[in-house]
């Protein structure tokens, strides 16, 4: 059976922007594994009924069906132990920390900065769902939540420990990238694909790391379609 990864798409089928799906895509590339990328949208819930899940990424590998990006990384390590992603012991604890750091600290700051660009990048048929669910979560309208100046200030403060780390090593995981790098980088790919906002300055050690990450695995991130590549889609 062909290995399949269900991957969130936007206004263009080739615009793939989910930070969680990017984690899975980089993890597959890290392992040297190919997968068919099947586009999925927010309202395509029935397509994932076989997985008893309503979100992507979903990885189908033979008879195995794996949901949740972190569980996909764990599955890949168990099934394809060469080139470990998460590792064990202290390495696994580090990966778990950066998972939470990306989701609970970086993502909220980025979202305040790019949310209106994100809405624009989502397929028109999904925008009502996105607005309704996110406004319920935030307790306010998207327009009220949107605050680029506040978001960028939050992000700048959140990245300070990462700057110190990346002054000392090429990657978060050391001399070469692994799970911690992919868990954090997924958020930056999310922002890169849907927005032209500059989240970090060119002089920032984080920027140099981002450039290295974009070039990994044959330029997987660098060659990904962005909203700015779609004529008439970016306002």
One Martini backbone bead per residue (centre of mass of N, CA, C, O) as a GRO file, in nm:
protein
  235
    1UNK     BB    1   0.098   0.035   0.020
    2UNK     BB    2   0.064   0.359   0.008
    3UNK     BB    3   0.195   0.624   0.144
    4UNK     BB    4  -0.005   0.853   0.351
    5UNK     BB    5  -0.070   1.216   0.371
    6UNK     BB    6  -0.273   1.424   0.535
    7UNK     BB    7  -0.310   1.767   0.404
    8UNK     BB    8  -0.340   2.090   0.447
    9UNK     BB    9  -0.537   2.317   0.259
   10UNK     BB   10  -0.623   2.593   0.059
   11UNK     BB   11  -0.701   2.805  -0.190
   12UNK     BB   12  -0.478   2.613  -0.276
   13UNK     BB   13  -0.387   2.287  -0.311
   14UNK     BB   14  -0.062   2.371  -0.279
   15UNK     BB   15  -0.141   2.504  -0.007
   16UNK     BB   16   0.062   2.423   0.277
   17UNK     BB   17   0.016   2.521   0.642
   18UNK     BB   18   0.046   2.319   0.857
   19UNK     BB   19   0.244   2.272   1.131
   20UNK     BB   20   0.186   1.965   1.171
   21UNK     BB   21   0.242   1.872   0.881
   22UNK     BB   22   0.534   1.975   0.869
   23UNK     BB   23   0.645   1.788   1.074
   24UNK     BB   24   0.583   1.525   0.915
   25UNK     BB   25   0.738   1.595   0.655
   26UNK     BB   26   1.018   1.622   0.788
   27UNK     BB   27   1.025   1.341   0.914
   28UNK     BB   28   1.013   1.181   0.653
   29UNK     BB   29   1.266   1.308   0.527
   30UNK     BB   30   1.462   1.223   0.751
   31UNK     BB   31   1.397   0.905   0.679
   32UNK     BB   32   1.353   0.873   0.359
   33UNK     BB   33   1.038   0.911   0.310
   34UNK     BB   34   0.761   0.850   0.121
   35UNK     BB   35   0.455   1.041   0.028
   36UNK     BB   36   0.133   1.088  -0.022
   37UNK     BB   37  -0.031   1.396  -0.076
   38UNK     BB   38  -0.341   1.474   0.068
   39UNK     BB   39  -0.579   1.686   0.038
   40UNK     BB   40  -0.721   1.898   0.305
   41UNK     BB   41  -1.012   2.019   0.470
   42UNK     BB   42  -1.199   2.131   0.729
   43UNK     BB   43  -1.479   2.003   0.583
   44UNK     BB   44  -1.340   1.692   0.552
   45UNK     BB   45  -1.428   1.487   0.779
   46UNK     BB   46  -1.518   1.219   0.628
   47UNK     BB   47  -1.233   1.137   0.518
   48UNK     BB   48  -1.141   1.060   0.839
   49UNK     BB   49  -1.323   0.826   0.947
   50UNK     BB   50  -1.118   0.584   0.940
   51UNK     BB   51  -0.950   0.736   1.192
   52UNK     BB   52  -1.121   0.868   1.410
   53UNK     BB   53  -1.083   1.171   1.287
   54UNK     BB   54  -1.063   1.560   1.241
   55UNK     BB   55  -0.746   1.578   1.180
   56UNK     BB   56  -0.439   1.709   1.085
   57UNK     BB   57  -0.240   1.466   1.060
   58UNK     BB   58  -0.255   1.163   0.852
   59UNK     BB   59  -0.110   0.840   0.867
   60UNK     BB   60  -0.055   0.596   0.605
   61UNK     BB   61   0.103   0.267   0.677
   62UNK     BB   62  -0.047   0.052   0.549
   63UNK     BB   63  -0.217  -0.054   0.838
   64UNK     BB   64  -0.134   0.210   0.950
   65UNK     BB   65  -0.286   0.462   1.173
   66UNK     BB   66  -0.182   0.805   1.225
   67UNK     BB   67  -0.225   1.046   1.472
   68UNK     BB   68  -0.065   1.307   1.525
   69UNK     BB   69   0.241   1.442   1.502
   70UNK     BB   70   0.393   1.314   1.745
   71UNK     BB   71   0.301   1.022   1.689
   72UNK     BB   72   0.439   1.007   1.417
   73UNK     BB   73   0.727   1.031   1.520
   74UNK     BB   74   0.714   0.783   1.701
   75UNK     BB   75   0.643   0.580   1.481
   76UNK     BB   76   0.892   0.622   1.302
   77UNK     BB   77   1.096   0.528   1.516
   78UNK     BB   78   0.981   0.239   1.553
   79UNK     BB   79   0.971   0.153   1.238
   80UNK     BB   80   1.231   0.365   1.167
   81UNK     BB   81   1.525   0.374   1.341
   82UNK     BB   82   1.664   0.523   1.147
   83UNK     BB   83   1.722   0.827   1.213
   84UNK     BB   84   1.646   0.972   1.470
   85UNK     BB   85   1.425   1.199   1.629
   86UNK     BB   86   1.374   1.172   1.950
   87UNK     BB   87   1.454   0.940   2.113
   88UNK     BB   88   1.596   0.920   2.441
   89UNK     BB   89   1.542   1.051   2.729
   90UNK     BB   90   1.668   1.355   2.706
   91UNK     BB   91   1.579   1.386   2.410
   92UNK     BB   92   1.275   1.341   2.462
   93UNK     BB   93   1.240   1.574   2.663
   94UNK     BB   94   1.322   1.796   2.467
   95UNK     BB   95   1.102   1.749   2.258
   96UNK     BB   96   0.864   1.797   2.447
   97UNK     BB   97   0.927   2.086   2.514
   98UNK     BB   98   0.918   2.199   2.214
   99UNK     BB   99   0.629   2.133   2.166
  100UNK     BB  100   0.512   2.326   2.384
  101UNK     BB  101   0.655   2.581   2.293
  102UNK     BB  102   0.522   2.599   2.013
  103UNK     BB  103   0.212   2.582   2.108
  104UNK     BB  104   0.214   2.794   2.377
  105UNK     BB  105   0.410   3.036   2.260
  106UNK     BB  106   0.444   3.076   1.951
  107UNK     BB  107   0.160   3.048   1.825
  108UNK     BB  108   0.009   3.288   1.963
  109UNK     BB  109   0.198   3.509   1.856
  110UNK     BB  110   0.162   3.451   1.554
  111UNK     BB  111  -0.148   3.469   1.537
  112UNK     BB  112  -0.170   3.775   1.600
  113UNK     BB  113  -0.011   3.847   1.329
  114UNK     BB  114  -0.160   3.630   1.091
  115UNK     BB  115  -0.475   3.576   1.094
  116UNK     BB  116  -0.575   3.735   0.838
  117UNK     BB  117  -0.393   3.583   0.642
  118UNK     BB  118  -0.500   3.305   0.708
  119UNK     BB  119  -0.790   3.351   0.621
  120UNK     BB  120  -0.711   3.414   0.321
  121UNK     BB  121  -0.573   3.117   0.274
  122UNK     BB  122  -0.831   2.996   0.304
  123UNK     BB  123  -1.079   2.842   0.195
  124UNK     BB  124  -1.383   2.977   0.141
  125UNK     BB  125  -1.546   2.720   0.257
  126UNK     BB  126  -1.374   2.750   0.552
  127UNK     BB  127  -1.407   3.034   0.687
  128UNK     BB  128  -1.656   2.998   0.866
  129UNK     BB  129  -1.539   2.778   1.045
  130UNK     BB  130  -1.290   2.926   1.142
  131UNK     BB  131  -1.427   3.168   1.270
  132UNK     BB  132  -1.616   3.025   1.468
  133UNK     BB  133  -1.401   2.852   1.627
  134UNK     BB  134  -1.201   3.085   1.704
  135UNK     BB  135  -1.397   3.283   1.842
  136UNK     BB  136  -1.476   3.086   2.061
  137UNK     BB  137  -1.189   3.051   2.176
  138UNK     BB  138  -1.124   3.372   2.219
  139UNK     BB  139  -1.384   3.563   2.274
  140UNK     BB  140  -1.353   3.693   1.978
  141UNK     BB  141  -1.275   3.847   1.717
  142UNK     BB  142  -1.040   3.843   1.481
  143UNK     BB  143  -0.998   4.150   1.477
  144UNK     BB  144  -0.950   4.171   1.787
  145UNK     BB  145  -0.710   3.966   1.802
  146UNK     BB  146  -0.561   4.130   1.608
  147UNK     BB  147  -0.194   4.200   1.690
  148UNK     BB  148   0.104   4.252   1.566
  149UNK     BB  149   0.261   4.409   1.784
  150UNK     BB  150   0.204   4.208   2.012
  151UNK     BB  151   0.299   3.948   1.873
  152UNK     BB  152   0.595   4.036   1.817
  153UNK     BB  153   0.668   4.086   2.112
  154UNK     BB  154   0.615   3.800   2.209
  155UNK     BB  155   0.808   3.658   2.015
  156UNK     BB  156   1.070   3.798   2.092
  157UNK     BB  157   1.070   3.693   2.385
  158UNK     BB  158   1.042   3.383   2.323
  159UNK     BB  159   1.325   3.368   2.147
  160UNK     BB  160   1.565   3.419   2.339
  161UNK     BB  161   1.659   3.129   2.417
  162UNK     BB  162   1.706   3.040   2.120
  163UNK     BB  163   1.934   3.232   2.058
  164UNK     BB  164   2.138   3.116   2.252
  165UNK     BB  165   2.145   2.833   2.130
  166UNK     BB  166   2.208   2.932   1.817
  167UNK     BB  167   2.498   3.042   1.897
  168UNK     BB  168   2.608   2.729   1.968
  169UNK     BB  169   2.425   2.602   1.732
  170UNK     BB  170   2.281   2.501   1.435
  171UNK     BB  171   2.079   2.340   1.617
  172UNK     BB  172   1.868   2.241   1.855
  173UNK     BB  173   1.997   1.933   1.840
  174UNK     BB  174   2.271   2.059   1.715
  175UNK     BB  175   2.450   1.953   1.441
  176UNK     BB  176   2.164   1.826   1.387
  177UNK     BB  177   1.855   1.757   1.297
  178UNK     BB  178   1.536   1.711   1.469
  179UNK     BB  179   1.256   1.718   1.640
  180UNK     BB  180   1.286   2.003   1.765
  181UNK     BB  181   1.313   2.149   1.496
  182UNK     BB  182   1.040   2.055   1.365
  183UNK     BB  183   0.846   2.154   1.588
  184UNK     BB  184   0.922   2.458   1.544
  185UNK     BB  185   0.927   2.499   1.229
  186UNK     BB  186   0.629   2.457   1.163
  187UNK     BB  187   0.543   2.745   1.247
  188UNK     BB  188   0.711   2.898   1.030
  189UNK     BB  189   0.572   2.767   0.786
  190UNK     BB  190   0.295   2.871   0.841
  191UNK     BB  191   0.368   3.172   0.811
  192UNK     BB  192   0.511   3.162   0.531
  193UNK     BB  193   0.260   3.053   0.360
  194UNK     BB  194   0.038   3.299   0.457
  195UNK     BB  195   0.280   3.519   0.487
  196UNK     BB  196   0.492   3.833   0.476
  197UNK     BB  197   0.583   3.843   0.752
  198UNK     BB  198   0.832   3.963   0.969
  199UNK     BB  199   0.949   3.786   1.252
  200UNK     BB  200   1.260   3.819   1.183
  201UNK     BB  201   1.567   3.922   1.165
  202UNK     BB  202   1.858   3.888   0.982
  203UNK     BB  203   2.044   3.903   1.260
  204UNK     BB  204   1.913   3.660   1.367
  205UNK     BB  205   1.979   3.340   1.465
  206UNK     BB  206   1.701   3.235   1.376
  207UNK     BB  207   1.728   3.306   1.078
  208UNK     BB  208   1.966   3.119   1.012
  209UNK     BB  209   1.810   2.863   1.089
  210UNK     BB  210   1.581   2.893   0.885
  211UNK     BB  211   1.761   2.870   0.636
  212UNK     BB  212   1.855   2.583   0.696
  213UNK     BB  213   1.572   2.453   0.703
  214UNK     BB  214   1.481   2.526   0.412
  215UNK     BB  215   1.731   2.348   0.280
  216UNK     BB  216   1.635   2.095   0.360
  217UNK     BB  217   1.561   1.831   0.179
  218UNK     BB  218   1.585   1.993  -0.099
  219UNK     BB  219   1.402   2.242  -0.015
  220UNK     BB  220   1.119   2.188   0.109
  221UNK     BB  221   1.046   2.477   0.222
  222UNK     BB  222   1.143   2.677  -0.003
  223UNK     BB  223   0.946   2.533  -0.237
  224UNK     BB  224   0.697   2.617  -0.113
  225UNK     BB  225   0.399   2.730  -0.133
  226UNK     BB  226   0.271   3.060  -0.139
  227UNK     BB  227   0.052   3.314  -0.126
  228UNK     BB  228   0.247   3.502  -0.304
  229UNK     BB  229   0.224   3.289  -0.560
  230UNK     BB  230  -0.081   3.375  -0.580
  231UNK     BB  231  -0.275   3.516  -0.790
  232UNK     BB  232  -0.481   3.737  -0.604
  233UNK     BB  233  -0.455   3.619  -0.291
  234UNK     BB  234  -0.288   3.865  -0.197
  235UNK     BB  235  -0.350   4.171   0.014
   0.00000   0.00000   0.00000
